[in-house]
Amino acid sequence: MADSQEAGSSFVSSAEALTTMVKAHRIRPEHTKSLPTFYRNLEEGLDIKRASESFYSTLPGTGPSSGSVDFCSGDVMGMGRSAEHRAEFLAELERHPEFALGTTSSRLMDGNYPYIVEAESEIAAFHGYEAGLIVGSGFEANLAIWGTIPKQGDVIVYDSLVHASTHDGMRQALATDRVSFPHSDVDAFRDTLRDILATRPLVRQGKRTVLVAVESIYSMDGDLCPLQELVEAAREVFQDIEGGVQFVVDEAHSIGFIGPDGKGLVCELGLEEDIAVVMHSFGKAIGAAGAIILGNKSIRDTVINFSRAVMFSTAPTFTFIAAIRSGYKVLGTKDKDRLHIQDMSRLFFELVTSHPLWPSARSKGILRIPLADGWEDRMVHTHLLAISTRPKSFWWMYCHLLSASYRTFPVTYPVVQPGQGRLRVIIHAYNTEEQVRGFVDAIYVWVQEMMDIEAGTAAEPVTKAAKEVYDWMRTQQLNGLGMV
């Protein structure tokens, strides 16, 4: 029998991504035992993830024609679906009709070509840097940066919420001395630098360097880095040691959204001379793929000479670079879209915090939105938001919003710590005021359901959408997602 018939619910039957995810968590011990040793060992490892509800699977894509509202994709500026970007990309191909489809080898062999060199120079100049190196992804860029630039005796200081790619890169660094500071806590950062200055003689003597890892916009909660204040704190503590502290800024979520022509936070603050390395990735606001490492020529040469991933990887193709280059040509025309995202983000916070249920929902822990506190005083409202609730009702909230045709992304362990799951929400240039208002209304319909359950006035001990999902799961002999 088809899922739609078994479910008895148009919501569940049409939620292909949800049903795919739930089915992927099915544990089949008898099947696993019957496998050859090699595959049995692999499946036993995967079953551990299935049992802990942390198994990932590739999910069916959901495009604009699905009828649901996109509050989860990374296409912040709409460039990935933009007719303007597509036209510029095709025009770029027409301007170079003899382009090669492949590159055949690495940048250090014959995989280098004038077009990629021109693109790197243009992008570097656009962001105010001397040189740039394009790589396959932001993750690869952070591995290359942290695996090559820190040297023995250097000290890495990092914000406690930097991205997983930065952590993986730091683990490869020659600088084995790594110190974290509490998230965006400038005073704690200053104290950390003072401690390093007092306890690391080579740093104090100016023979080694402190490298600082931060992000312009943090990917989980969407908060903005206090970059100006961190730079000033470093100047204060290291005032007698020129260049003793160098910053590396991951701008994956700020490019296209912040700064003049979408150049990013570093350019918005005019800190190009103070930040040694900047990483911009292109899979979000640029509507392409890949990333660029920006710095001076010494930074570029260091990565090329010491990053094995760069040395031994085939160079990016012409079409790969053309998508990036055409995205940059369109980026400067998006000022209205950048303002629109800000307006929609402000509207979201205004609607959420002015709702009559907000005080009680927040105090009871039914609804948590970290950036809601003090939102009126912030000059910049980012496109990234996090919404969370109590651990047991996390999936109930996700299912409810999905049933109301609002797509968010559930972030769970191991991306965040157990019990700290949240829905990641992204506001796009193409999201309308009506959609934002409807989204907030849907959130509070769910909040009211939760309050009715707690008051004992609800007909069921679980919210309506979650019950539909659980009923379907029982027909499939599945469990999980906080099933009751």
Rosetta blueprint (number, residue, H / E / L):
1 M L
2 A L
3 D H
4 S H
5 Q H
6 E H
7 A H
8 G L
9 S L
10 S H
11 F H
12 V H
13 S H
14 S H
15 A L
16 E H
17 A H
18 L H
19 T H
20 T H
21 M H
22 V H
23 K H
24 A H
25 H L
26 R L
27 I L
28 R L
29 P H
30 E H
31 H H
32 T H
33 K H
34 S L
35 L L
36 P L
37 T H
38 F H
39 Y H
40 R H
41 N H
42 L H
43 E H
44 E H
45 G H
46 L H
47 D H
48 I H
49 K H
50 R H
51 A H
52 S L
53 E L
54 S L
55 F L
56 Y L
57 S L
58 T L
59 L L
60 P L
61 G L
62 T L
63 G L
64 P H
65 S H
66 S H
67 G L
68 S L
69 V E
70 D E
71 F L
72 C L
73 S L
74 G L
75 D L
76 V L
77 M L
78 G L
79 M H
80 G H
81 R H
82 S L
83 A H
84 E H
85 H H
86 R H
87 A H
88 E H
89 F H
90 L H
91 A H
92 E H
93 L H
94 E H
95 R H
96 H L
97 P L
98 E L
99 F L
100 A L
101 L L
102 G L
103 T L
104 T L
105 S L
106 S L
107 R L
108 L L
109 M L
110 D L
111 G L
112 N L
113 Y L
114 P H
115 Y H
116 I H
117 V H
118 E H
119 A H
120 E H
121 S H
122 E H
123 I H
124 A H
125 A H
126 F H
127 H L
128 G L
129 Y L
130 E L
131 A E
132 G E
133 L E
134 I E
135 V E
136 G L
137 S L
138 G H
139 F H
140 E H
141 A H
142 N H
143 L H
144 A H
145 I H
146 W H
147 G H
148 T H
149 I L
150 P L
151 K L
152 Q L
153 G L
154 D L
155 V E
156 I E
157 V E
158 Y E
159 D E
160 S L
161 L L
162 V L
163 H L
164 A H
165 S H
166 T H
167 H H
168 D H
169 G H
170 M H
171 R H
172 Q L
173 A L
174 L L
175 A L
176 T L
177 D E
178 R E
179 V E
180 S E
181 F E
182 P L
183 H L
184 S L
185 D L
186 V H
187 D H
188 A H
189 F H
190 R H
191 D H
192 T H
193 L H
194 R H
195 D H
196 I H
197 L H
198 A H
199 T H
200 R L
201 P H
202 L H
203 V H
204 R H
205 Q L
206 G L
207 K L
208 R L
209 T L
210 V E
211 L E
212 V E
213 A E
214 V E
215 E E
216 S L
217 I E
218 Y L
219 S L
220 M L
221 D L
222 G L
223 D L
224 L E
225 C L
226 P L
227 L H
228 Q H
229 E H
230 L H
231 V H
232 E H
233 A H
234 A H
235 R H
236 E H
237 V H
238 F L
239 Q L
240 D L
241 I L
242 E L
243 G L
244 G L
245 V E
246 Q E
247 F E
248 V E
249 V E
250 D E
251 E L
252 A L
253 H L
254 S L
255 I L
256 G L
257 F L
258 I L
259 G L
260 P H
261 D H
262 G H
263 K L
264 G L
265 L H
266 V H
267 C H
268 E H
269 L H
270 G L
271 L L
272 E L
273 E L
274 D L
275 I E
276 A E
277 V E
278 V E
279 M E
280 H E
281 S E
282 F L
283 G L
284 K L
285 A L
286 I L
287 G L
288 A L
289 A L
290 G L
291 A E
292 I E
293 I E
294 L E
295 G E
296 N L
297 K H
298 S H
299 I H
300 R H
301 D H
302 T H
303 V H
304 I H
305 N H
306 F H
307 S L
308 R H
309 A H
310 V H
311 M H
312 F L
313 S L
314 T L
315 A L
316 P L
317 T L
318 F H
319 T H
320 F H
321 I H
322 A H
323 A H
324 I H
325 R H
326 S H
327 G H
328 Y H
329 K H
330 V H
331 L H
332 G L
333 T L
334 K L
335 D H
336 K H
337 D H
338 R H
339 L H
340 H H
341 I H
342 Q H
343 D H
344 M H
345 S H
346 R H
347 L H
348 F H
349 F H
350 E H
351 L H
352 V H
353 T H
354 S H
355 H L
356 P L
357 L L
358 W H
359 P H
360 S H
361 A H
362 R H
363 S H
364 K L
365 G L
366 I L
367 L L
368 R E
369 I L
370 P H
371 L H
372 A H
373 D L
374 G L
375 W H
376 E H
377 D H
378 R L
379 M L
380 V L
381 H L
382 T L
383 H L
384 L E
385 L E
386 A E
387 I E
388 S E
389 T L
390 R L
391 P H
392 K H
393 S H
394 F H
395 W H
396 W H
397 M H
398 Y H
399 C H
400 H H
401 L H
402 L H
403 S H
404 A L
405 S L
406 Y E
407 R E
408 T L
409 F E
410 P E
411 V E
412 T L
413 Y L
414 P L
415 V L
416 V L
417 Q L
418 P L
419 G L
420 Q L
421 G L
422 R E
423 L E
424 R E
425 V E
426 I E
427 I L
428 H L
429 A L
430 Y L
431 N L
432 T L
433 E H
434 E H
435 Q H
436 V H
437 R H
438 G H
439 F H
440 V H
441 D H
442 A H
443 I H
444 Y H
445 V H
446 W H
447 V H
448 Q H
449 E H
450 M H
451 M H
452 D H
453 I H
454 E H
455 A H
456 G L
457 T L
458 A L
459 A L
460 E L
461 P L
462 V L
463 T L
464 K H
465 A H
466 A H
467 K H
468 E H
469 V H
470 Y H
471 D H
472 W H
473 M H
474 R H
475 T H
476 Q L
477 Q L
478 L L
479 N L
480 G L
481 L L
482 G L
483 M L
484 V L
